[in-house]
Amino acid sequence: MLRPAQITLGALVLAAFEPVNSFSELSQDSFNELKIVTSDLEKSLEQAFSYNKLNYLMLMMVDPDVHFHVIPRYENSRFFADVEFFDKSWPGPPDLGQVSQTNESLNGKIVSHIKENWIH
């Protein structure tokens, strides 16, 4: 799922289908699927936006269900749909409080672009 607050271009949320609140409670099937999904996700985001690094953050503070925030990291700014996106905390840890100003229309374009570049 696209993270509505785009910390960096293409920031996503990767959520488990199982209703569990602890990573260790995931089934073996979910762990097997996680390998496939992360591989597809990394290749697809690389093709879509040419990130330099990818951070996975498992915070689960507000939403207790198992999920990761997937944050593409960029050494230099990226342009998408005539908007310049910055990774304001590069090369340090991502700053979740620093987001790019997007709207529903722009977020929809980002989702469409990721889908167009999805590698199975």
C-alpha positions as CSV (number, residue, x, y, z in Angstrom):
1,M,0.0,0.0,0.0
2,L,1.2,3.5,-0.7
3,R,2.1,5.4,2.4
4,P,-0.1,8.5,2.2
5,A,2.6,10.7,3.8
6,Q,5.4,10.2,1.3
7,I,8.6,10.4,3.4
8,T,10.4,9.8,0.1
9,L,9.1,9.0,-3.4
10,G,7.5,5.6,-3.4
11,A,7.2,5.1,0.3
12,L,5.0,2.1,1.0
13,V,3.5,0.0,3.8
14,L,3.9,-3.8,3.6
15,A,1.3,-5.4,5.8
16,A,0.7,-9.0,6.8
17,F,-2.6,-10.6,5.8
18,E,-2.7,-12.5,9.1
19,P,-4.3,-10.6,12.1
20,V,-1.3,-10.8,14.4
21,N,0.4,-8.2,16.5
22,S,3.8,-9.8,16.8
23,F,6.3,-10.7,14.1
24,S,7.0,-14.0,15.7
25,E,3.3,-15.0,15.4
26,L,3.3,-15.0,11.6
27,S,2.9,-18.4,10.1
28,Q,5.6,-20.1,8.1
29,D,3.5,-19.5,5.0
30,S,3.6,-15.8,5.7
31,F,7.4,-15.8,6.1
32,N,7.7,-17.7,2.8
33,E,5.5,-15.2,1.1
34,L,7.5,-12.3,2.7
35,K,10.6,-13.5,0.8
36,I,8.7,-13.4,-2.5
37,V,7.0,-10.1,-1.9
38,T,10.1,-8.3,-0.7
39,S,12.0,-9.5,-3.8
40,D,9.3,-8.3,-6.1
41,L,8.9,-5.1,-4.2
42,E,12.6,-4.2,-4.3
43,K,13.0,-4.9,-8.0
44,S,9.8,-3.0,-8.8
45,L,10.7,0.1,-6.8
46,E,14.2,0.0,-8.3
47,Q,12.8,0.0,-11.8
48,A,10.2,2.6,-11.0
49,F,12.4,5.2,-9.1
50,S,16.0,4.0,-9.1
51,Y,16.5,4.3,-5.3
52,N,19.9,4.1,-3.7
53,K,19.0,2.2,-0.6
54,L,15.8,0.7,0.8
55,N,14.9,0.9,4.5
56,Y,12.3,-1.4,6.2
57,L,11.0,0.0,9.5
58,M,8.8,-2.2,11.7
59,L,7.4,0.3,14.2
60,M,3.8,-0.8,15.0
61,M,3.2,2.0,17.4
62,V,-0.2,3.3,16.2
63,D,-1.3,0.3,14.1
64,P,-0.5,-2.8,16.1
65,D,-0.9,-5.2,13.2
66,V,2.4,-6.6,11.8
67,H,3.6,-4.2,9.0
68,F,6.7,-2.6,7.7
69,H,7.2,1.0,6.4
70,V,9.2,0.6,3.2
71,I,11.2,3.8,2.6
72,P,13.2,4.1,-0.6
73,R,16.3,6.3,0.0
74,Y,17.8,8.7,-2.4
75,E,21.2,10.4,-2.4
76,N,19.8,13.0,-4.9
77,S,16.4,14.4,-5.5
78,R,14.0,12.7,-7.9
79,F,11.4,14.3,-10.2
80,F,8.1,12.6,-10.7
81,A,5.0,14.1,-12.3
82,D,6.7,17.5,-12.4
83,V,7.3,17.4,-8.6
84,E,10.8,17.3,-7.0
85,F,11.1,14.9,-4.2
86,F,13.9,15.1,-1.6
87,D,15.3,12.6,0.9
88,K,15.8,15.2,3.5
89,S,17.6,13.0,6.0
90,W,20.0,11.2,3.6
91,P,22.4,9.6,4.5
92,G,21.0,9.2,8.1
93,P,18.0,7.4,9.3
94,P,14.7,8.4,7.7
95,D,12.9,11.3,9.4
96,L,9.2,10.3,9.5
97,G,8.3,13.9,10.3
98,Q,9.7,15.2,7.0
99,V,7.3,14.4,4.2
100,S,6.8,15.6,0.6
101,Q,3.6,17.5,0.0
102,T,1.4,15.2,-2.2
103,N,-2.3,15.0,-2.7
104,E,-4.7,12.2,-3.7
105,S,-4.1,12.8,-7.4
106,L,-0.3,12.7,-7.2
107,N,-0.5,9.7,-4.9
108,G,-2.7,7.9,-7.5
109,K,0.0,8.6,-10.1
110,I,2.7,7.2,-7.9
111,V,0.6,4.0,-7.3
112,S,0.0,3.7,-11.1
113,H,3.7,4.1,-11.8
114,I,4.6,1.4,-9.3
115,K,2.0,-1.0,-10.8
116,E,3.3,-0.3,-14.3
117,N,6.8,-1.2,-13.2
118,W,5.8,-4.2,-11.0
119,I,8.0,-7.2,-11.6
120,H,6.5,-10.6,-10.7
